[in-house]
């Protein structure tokens, strides 16, 4: 089945699998690691069949893999603890939080923005190729997808806080004390899509 996938796309899937495996080495938050990485594992298992049944351009696949790579990195550190400041200080002597006066970890904001931006190419291509939509319809499909998935994800996080243990839910949720976290996340995803839409021609290989 995987032989039907172009070599470049197989390499991209292999890179994501390698990143997922590396992310489990000396896992700092093992109690929520499985919950964080289930989507990536499901995607890797299903992707050969999905790409054989509904082929996508390599550019669109690269966008999906890039987003899942962002997510995998965030999942390793429970999002709220991605040590980007430590990495940047090691390279430059100062961190982003030092420069901008941030009091929270903003990696989750980056991933929500990336979700919107990186959804544009694959969703528009699917809408054009498999949904029969024109360029305008594909653009609306992208916005509908980003808004709907962002909303459903925030509802999922809310439900998780109800059914999961308090500390586990808090670590997964990553709200970091911001009561407007869900609204900001959805807004950033929408902004990412709106900023990229003008530069993508739907369905182009």
Number of C-alpha atoms within 10 A of each C-alpha: 8 13 9 13 19 15 12 13 21 18 12 17 20 13 14 20 17 11 15 22 11 14 19 17 9 9 13 14 16 14 12 18 19 14 11 20 20 13 13 18 15 10 15 17 10 11 18 20 15 13 18 15 10 12 18 22 17 18 15 24 21 19 19 21 21 17 19 23 19 18 24 27 19 22 27 25 21 23 25 19 19 18 14 15 16 14 13 13 13 11 10 9 10 14 19 15 14 11 8 8 9 11 9 13 19 18 19 22 18 15 24 25 23 23 27 29 24 24 23 31 31 22 22 31 26 22 22 21 18 12 13 12 18 15 16 12 16 26 26 16 20 28 22 13 19 26 18 12 15 23 15 12 14 17 13 13 17 14 12 17 18 11 9 12 10 11 10 14 18 17 19 22 20 18 18 14 9 10 9 9 17 19 12 15 20 24 18 22 26 24 18 23 25 17 13 15 21 10 10 13 15 25 21 13 11
